[in-house]
């Protein structure tokens, strides 16, 4: 993605937020208690009311937060099941070597994705983390990342990182999402609004 000057920093966040929330389908559950029948509710009445509480499923909202300067795009998978899911972004990281390696990896796995900007692929990949399986038998993410840091140089570590099972699963979800023609239209509409936030 060609480097551009951001001229609408607030709007760019809203555009990304609206895009990820328009395609997010991760939900959380909550309980709705009926109102008390009397002002001085007894313990038994409260327990009966609690017993009749209704479980309701709601769509989680993704909130965007600016990443520290050295970080890129990320999502908090621990937020799954909560009303809000945190996603971090760093516009400057879109022009980093790491992001270039990420997009090249994505393109190699899905040649059709060459028609999309790296921001779109990054956001879809992060959504993939909350929409796809993230727990694998015998896999510990922190241990795996520590092992990568010990075994690989800074120049090639990303290429191995992209092979981690949860990273592969996230990109697989993004590729599957892009396979749908209607979804590609949504992505292109997002990109049109996203690039309006930059100088020409």
One Martini backbone bead per residue (centre of mass of N, CA, C, O) as a GRO file, in nm:
protein
  200
    1UNK     BB    1   0.096   0.037   0.024
    2UNK     BB    2   0.077   0.356  -0.025
    3UNK     BB    3   0.194   0.629   0.107
    4UNK     BB    4   0.005   0.851   0.322
    5UNK     BB    5  -0.168   1.138   0.423
    6UNK     BB    6  -0.329   1.205   0.710
    7UNK     BB    7  -0.640   1.421   0.745
    8UNK     BB    8  -0.859   1.209   0.906
    9UNK     BB    9  -0.824   1.064   1.206
   10UNK     BB   10  -1.117   1.018   1.305
   11UNK     BB   11  -1.259   0.903   1.055
   12UNK     BB   12  -1.082   0.650   1.014
   13UNK     BB   13  -1.187   0.510   1.268
   14UNK     BB   14  -1.488   0.501   1.195
   15UNK     BB   15  -1.455   0.339   0.935
   16UNK     BB   16  -1.330   0.089   1.063
   17UNK     BB   17  -1.547   0.036   1.275
   18UNK     BB   18  -1.786   0.002   1.080
   19UNK     BB   19  -1.672  -0.234   0.923
   20UNK     BB   20  -1.627  -0.445   1.152
   21UNK     BB   21  -1.927  -0.427   1.259
   22UNK     BB   22  -2.073  -0.510   0.986
   23UNK     BB   23  -1.917  -0.820   1.002
   24UNK     BB   24  -1.982  -0.894   1.276
   25UNK     BB   25  -2.085  -1.216   1.474
   26UNK     BB   26  -2.018  -1.176   1.762
   27UNK     BB   27  -2.132  -1.292   2.076
   28UNK     BB   28  -2.335  -1.240   2.372
   29UNK     BB   29  -2.450  -1.305   2.701
   30UNK     BB   30  -2.753  -1.238   2.885
   31UNK     BB   31  -2.958  -1.129   3.158
   32UNK     BB   32  -3.315  -1.108   3.220
   33UNK     BB   33  -3.492  -0.951   3.463
   34UNK     BB   34  -3.758  -0.931   3.617
   35UNK     BB   35  -3.944  -0.738   3.780
   36UNK     BB   36  -4.046  -0.655   4.070
   37UNK     BB   37  -4.354  -0.705   4.242
   38UNK     BB   38  -4.222  -0.564   4.491
   39UNK     BB   39  -4.067  -0.342   4.698
   40UNK     BB   40  -4.036  -0.580   4.933
   41UNK     BB   41  -3.841  -0.809   4.858
   42UNK     BB   42  -3.783  -1.123   4.896
   43UNK     BB   43  -3.571  -1.379   4.875
   44UNK     BB   44  -3.767  -1.574   4.735
   45UNK     BB   45  -3.859  -1.375   4.513
   46UNK     BB   46  -3.580  -1.331   4.393
   47UNK     BB   47  -3.517  -1.629   4.323
   48UNK     BB   48  -3.760  -1.661   4.134
   49UNK     BB   49  -3.672  -1.438   3.940
   50UNK     BB   50  -3.395  -1.556   3.873
   51UNK     BB   51  -3.515  -1.829   3.760
   52UNK     BB   52  -3.674  -1.642   3.523
   53UNK     BB   53  -3.451  -1.571   3.365
   54UNK     BB   54  -3.334  -1.443   3.053
   55UNK     BB   55  -3.160  -1.548   2.782
   56UNK     BB   56  -2.950  -1.326   2.585
   57UNK     BB   57  -2.846  -1.236   2.258
   58UNK     BB   58  -2.565  -1.040   2.152
   59UNK     BB   59  -2.390  -0.811   1.979
   60UNK     BB   60  -2.082  -0.736   1.955
   61UNK     BB   61  -1.853  -0.471   2.006
   62UNK     BB   62  -1.612  -0.295   1.832
   63UNK     BB   63  -1.320  -0.142   1.959
   64UNK     BB   64  -1.101   0.118   1.895
   65UNK     BB   65  -0.739   0.129   1.939
   66UNK     BB   66  -0.447   0.270   1.986
   67UNK     BB   67  -0.141   0.183   1.926
   68UNK     BB   68   0.153   0.148   1.979
   69UNK     BB   69   0.400   0.241   1.768
   70UNK     BB   70   0.534  -0.065   1.746
   71UNK     BB   71   0.257  -0.150   1.668
   72UNK     BB   72  -0.028  -0.284   1.528
   73UNK     BB   73  -0.255  -0.512   1.465
   74UNK     BB   74  -0.521  -0.612   1.702
   75UNK     BB   75  -0.682  -0.861   1.917
   76UNK     BB   76  -0.903  -0.957   2.189
   77UNK     BB   77  -0.986  -1.282   2.259
   78UNK     BB   78  -1.073  -1.246   2.567
   79UNK     BB   79  -1.347  -1.081   2.479
   80UNK     BB   80  -1.497  -1.318   2.428
   81UNK     BB   81  -1.831  -1.271   2.563
   82UNK     BB   82  -1.835  -0.973   2.546
   83UNK     BB   83  -1.969  -0.666   2.462
   84UNK     BB   84  -1.660  -0.600   2.408
   85UNK     BB   85  -1.403  -0.559   2.151
   86UNK     BB   86  -1.067  -0.524   2.118
   87UNK     BB   87  -0.902  -0.306   1.876
   88UNK     BB   88  -0.598  -0.250   1.724
   89UNK     BB   89  -0.422   0.037   1.580
   90UNK     BB   90  -0.177   0.134   1.304
   91UNK     BB   91  -0.128   0.315   1.036
   92UNK     BB   92   0.188   0.315   1.008
   93UNK     BB   93   0.213  -0.005   0.986
   94UNK     BB   94   0.122  -0.030   0.679
   95UNK     BB   95   0.447   0.056   0.601
   96UNK     BB   96   0.577  -0.192   0.697
   97UNK     BB   97   0.755  -0.478   0.676
   98UNK     BB   98   0.555  -0.660   0.826
   99UNK     BB   99   0.309  -0.588   0.643
  100UNK     BB  100   0.434  -0.679   0.380
  101UNK     BB  101   0.464  -0.974   0.467
  102UNK     BB  102   0.168  -1.023   0.523
  103UNK     BB  103   0.056  -0.961   0.236
  104UNK     BB  104   0.228  -1.169   0.088
  105UNK     BB  105   0.110  -1.410   0.235
  106UNK     BB  106  -0.180  -1.362   0.154
  107UNK     BB  107  -0.137  -1.368  -0.156
  108UNK     BB  108  -0.023  -1.661  -0.163
  109UNK     BB  109  -0.309  -1.778  -0.051
  110UNK     BB  110  -0.471  -1.520  -0.214
  111UNK     BB  111  -0.464  -1.377  -0.514
  112UNK     BB  112  -0.736  -1.205  -0.507
  113UNK     BB  113  -0.626  -1.000  -0.276
  114UNK     BB  114  -0.462  -0.792  -0.454
  115UNK     BB  115  -0.727  -0.592  -0.472
  116UNK     BB  116  -0.636  -0.519  -0.174
  117UNK     BB  117  -0.575  -0.358   0.100
  118UNK     BB  118  -0.393  -0.394   0.386
  119UNK     BB  119  -0.613  -0.296   0.581
  120UNK     BB  120  -0.824  -0.505   0.506
  121UNK     BB  121  -0.655  -0.757   0.571
  122UNK     BB  122  -0.599  -0.685   0.866
  123UNK     BB  123  -0.892  -0.668   0.967
  124UNK     BB  124  -0.978  -0.951   0.878
  125UNK     BB  125  -0.771  -1.106   1.041
  126UNK     BB  126  -0.866  -1.006   1.320
  127UNK     BB  127  -1.151  -1.116   1.288
  128UNK     BB  128  -1.053  -1.412   1.261
  129UNK     BB  129  -0.978  -1.445   1.563
  130UNK     BB  130  -1.301  -1.425   1.656
  131UNK     BB  131  -1.420  -1.647   1.424
  132UNK     BB  132  -1.203  -1.857   1.500
  133UNK     BB  133  -1.009  -2.091   1.588
  134UNK     BB  134  -0.769  -2.064   1.888
  135UNK     BB  135  -0.767  -2.365   1.989
  136UNK     BB  136  -0.501  -2.610   2.030
  137UNK     BB  137  -0.365  -2.898   2.057
  138UNK     BB  138  -0.056  -2.835   2.215
  139UNK     BB  139  -0.101  -2.517   2.207
  140UNK     BB  140   0.121  -2.234   2.283
  141UNK     BB  141   0.161  -1.918   2.203
  142UNK     BB  142   0.386  -1.812   2.391
  143UNK     BB  143   0.583  -2.044   2.338
  144UNK     BB  144   0.597  -2.014   2.030
  145UNK     BB  145   0.706  -1.722   2.027
  146UNK     BB  146   0.959  -1.776   2.193
  147UNK     BB  147   1.077  -1.980   1.992
  148UNK     BB  148   1.098  -1.786   1.751
  149UNK     BB  149   1.297  -1.581   1.889
  150UNK     BB  150   1.529  -1.798   1.919
  151UNK     BB  151   1.539  -1.908   1.598
  152UNK     BB  152   1.487  -1.614   1.468
  153UNK     BB  153   1.517  -1.353   1.284
  154UNK     BB  154   1.385  -1.046   1.227
  155UNK     BB  155   1.354  -1.089   0.910
  156UNK     BB  156   1.188  -1.399   0.945
  157UNK     BB  157   0.976  -1.434   1.175
  158UNK     BB  158   0.707  -1.370   1.033
  159UNK     BB  159   0.705  -1.617   0.840
  160UNK     BB  160   0.659  -1.808   1.091
  161UNK     BB  161   0.421  -1.675   1.238
  162UNK     BB  162   0.206  -1.728   1.004
  163UNK     BB  163   0.213  -2.056   1.087
  164UNK     BB  164   0.045  -2.036   1.309
  165UNK     BB  165  -0.258  -2.164   1.382
  166UNK     BB  166  -0.408  -1.892   1.453
  167UNK     BB  167  -0.305  -1.735   1.205
  168UNK     BB  168  -0.416  -1.923   0.990
  169UNK     BB  169  -0.715  -1.911   1.078
  170UNK     BB  170  -0.754  -1.605   1.037
  171UNK     BB  171  -0.686  -1.605   0.733
  172UNK     BB  172  -0.892  -1.812   0.644
  173UNK     BB  173  -1.137  -1.642   0.716
  174UNK     BB  174  -1.070  -1.402   0.531
  175UNK     BB  175  -1.072  -1.564   0.267
  176UNK     BB  176  -1.363  -1.664   0.290
  177UNK     BB  177  -1.493  -1.386   0.296
  178UNK     BB  178  -1.372  -1.293   0.011
  179UNK     BB  179  -1.521  -1.516  -0.168
  180UNK     BB  180  -1.752  -1.319  -0.148
  181UNK     BB  181  -1.889  -1.087  -0.353
  182UNK     BB  182  -2.039  -0.909  -0.145
  183UNK     BB  183  -1.796  -0.868   0.043
  184UNK     BB  184  -1.617  -0.723  -0.165
  185UNK     BB  185  -1.801  -0.474  -0.182
  186UNK     BB  186  -1.769  -0.390   0.111
  187UNK     BB  187  -1.461  -0.355   0.100
  188UNK     BB  188  -1.457  -0.135  -0.124
  189UNK     BB  189  -1.630   0.070   0.029
  190UNK     BB  190  -1.434   0.102   0.259
  191UNK     BB  191  -1.185   0.199   0.096
  192UNK     BB  192  -1.310   0.456  -0.013
  193UNK     BB  193  -1.344   0.587   0.274
  194UNK     BB  194  -1.059   0.556   0.379
  195UNK     BB  195  -0.906   0.727   0.143
  196UNK     BB  196  -1.054   1.002   0.216
  197UNK     BB  197  -0.849   1.042   0.477
  198UNK     BB  198  -0.647   1.121   0.246
  199UNK     BB  199  -0.421   1.244   0.063
  200UNK     BB  200  -0.363   1.264  -0.294
   0.00000   0.00000   0.00000
